[in-house]
Amino acid sequence: MKITLLPRSAGRHVNGWTMTSVIGAAVVLLPILYVLACLFRPPNDNWSKVKQFLLTDYVLGSAKLVFFTGFFAAFIGVALAWLIAGYTFPLRNFFKWALVLPLAVPPYIAAYTYSSMTGYTGIIQATLRNRFDVALPPGTIEVMSDRGAIFILTLFLFPYIFMMTRVFLERQSASFIENARLLGHKPISVFFRVVLPLSRPAVMAGVMLVVFEVLSDYGVANYFGVQTVSTAIFQTWFGMYDVDSAMKMAAWLMIGVIGLFMIERWLRRSKRYASTTSRSHPLRPQRLKGLAAWGAAAFCTVIFLLAFAIPIAQLAAWSIQYGGKIWRSDFADLIANTIKGAGIGTAIILLIAIVSSRAARMFDSPFMQALSRMMSAGYSVPGAIVAIGVLAIFIELDGRLAPLYRAMGKDDGALVLSLSLAMLLTGYVIRFMATGYGALEAGYEKMPRVYSEASRTLGRSSLFTFLRVELPLIKGSLLSGFVLTFVEIIKELPLTLLLRPFNYDTLSTRAYQYATDERVFDAALPSLLLVMIGLVSVLILLRPERR
Amino acid sequence: MAYVAVEQITFRFSGRQPAVIDKLSFTVTRGEIVGVLGASGSGKSTLLRLIAGLEMPESGSISVDGRLLTNERVFLEPEQRGVGMVFQDYALFPNMTVADNIVFGLHKLKRSMRLLRLEQMMELVQMKEYAKRYPHELSGGQQQRVALARALAPQPSVLLMDEPFSSLDAHLKASIRSELRQILQKANITCLLVSHDQADIEAICDRVLRIQEYGRENEFEEIAVG
């Protein structure tokens, strides 16, 4: 019989579960802290030049992109959410889920699809010219600009806001909205005086997701030649080979992200609009008639066509036309690499996530709560920061391990870890830990604690309880966590582009490479595949509602 | 002689909150069925969780049959205590059959012994024909009997029951009460049963303890069973 001697509770809290959580949180936080720490190091000469001549443009570029994308995405997202939650009109049930589909399209794919479609030889101008003999003046529909980037990012990110706002309105707002109607308010007044203020927390949560995605974006801005802090970090790194300045820039971006995070918390501090009773009933939509009904349907149709149907149809057409020759090259290797990297990355993430979500559940202490919040921090950290932090740490590690390498018979200054797949995998773990952790945390929240307690009182160990009682009960969450993480990793671009080993290509890097080499037609097939894979995760996100 | 001895036990959920249980002491003799009465929030479920090892007391000691379960230095994990518990919602594992649920705690027995014990338990609670069913296919009363069989199967030193009637329909209560008393007597087990309903407890228990006001030092008031 094991009797734990002094101190009682410490012995209970220090075990494999909590240790793994601490290690997991450290992996997520270390590169971020490393980047932040460089703020305290003396700057080099280049940095003062960057700061003097370039930084303002970068910051303004990012700010503009964030502001306008956030604004337009919120406008479209909230308008659609209110239409669909509050009213019935033709095709409403279709749009309810179809308007989430744009999330399956990585914005960088949309960027090069749209830029080819709207170019001089693209389908729009070519059709106008050949069929109708209309020649557009150059620059009329130019997407290769910051306006184009805002257009693309808005169309393919608004579903975050749409989804969160719609779910909130459907579930939480019924009694307030019905009361406003009973009190004689007209629809417009109901929207501005009740719906909008009520749904502010949900809208803000969606907007924050969009903002973090925009700040993290590299593919769209780089393709369109828009200057942002994220693209600048990469340019300083690979154009000027100045990792120190790149890291300084990343650190300032991180400060900005933390600032945004705190502003959002502060805005929400005392405004808890969530319903005060748990007995809220679902909102019953009103029927729209005549012009209003067709107007609503038309609005939804336009958004759906622009944000999903048109670019996908174009990609499909290109794939059919030009896809044949892609198959002949190293396409199988590409798919194998993609699945291997994503598979290993997902496995590591879920392993850490399952252990630490269980630890957080077992030991409900403030320390474990903080730890679990740190686990999810990586998602709001732009890919550029993660990439440069991981790279810096791996180079440092290689330096420290140099004596070991020499003993193993390698040359002086050999880079082992920082040329291996381990570096990319670490990047994935940091960036997508939140996805896996979130799924498992939700799974544990849905599972009543008593099952584990019953098992313990029946004389079963903690490990046995985990394997035989908890695991079978959370396997659904485990599966959806796996698929969501796997798909996110496959779609990921900037981290993979920067941290991959030499000659290691995935579907996303290859598609992007083709596109930047002006071979958009060749990019179509891998892009279409990526969208298909993305659809799987969108369907999982939508699943709980259909039950 | 005291079989279950709870001495000066104190518990709070977090450092800043007032104690839920404050310096509570009582004893139970072997084979006794003791009821604990108290309003909701009075800490009666917490008391059971402390004995089972699901919560850690701030101070005080608990021992059963002369074996120390916890004090300021020692804390036995739930699986080391040999204490059986029937949870409020029964907590039958939804992914296992009735039989699998009952043998779940019998891992220390040999296979032949395990099956024999399963047989005995099914007999005791009269659930023989339901061995292959899953919990969601059973009525509330049947679920309670399976939970009872599962808790009794490993022959615990003491059985803890948390609000055993709260998930049952009112009109079933009377018959299930007498049934439960019969089973407990047949099993000849020391039992601590918690309820907010005095009638439940009086129908089953040999002795009743009423937990006193929340927030002050707790004391048990003995009530005679009429």
Interface residues (C-beta under 8 A of the other chain):
Chain A: M1 K2 I3 T4 L5 L6 R8 S9 R12 P448 V450 Y451 E453 A454 S455 R456 T457 L458 G459 R460 S461 S462 V469 P472 L473
Chain B: A52 G53 L54 M56 E72 R73 V74 F75 L76 E77 P78 E79 Q80 R81 G82 V83 G84 M85 F87 Q88 D89 A91 F93 P94 N95 F104 G105 H107 K108 R150 A151 P154
